[in-house]
Amino acid sequence: MKKIIERTIEDSDLKVNLLLLDDDKTKNKYNIKNFPGIVVNGCVVSQGKVLTERELKKVLI
């Protein structure tokens, strides 16, 4: 998933700060029940599914 996200960011020329957070504190903060979870600007946009590059572009743009 991380490689897909990195490739999508690189291909779209977006200015994005990517952080990998996999601890229980973060999981609880965003109420993520299923991994992987994606949080953009403090909002959970996906959880429990590996998104395709097309789906990620829609979320990030």
Helices and strands as residue ranges (DSSP letters): H 2-12, H 24-29, E 37-40, E 43-47, H 53-60
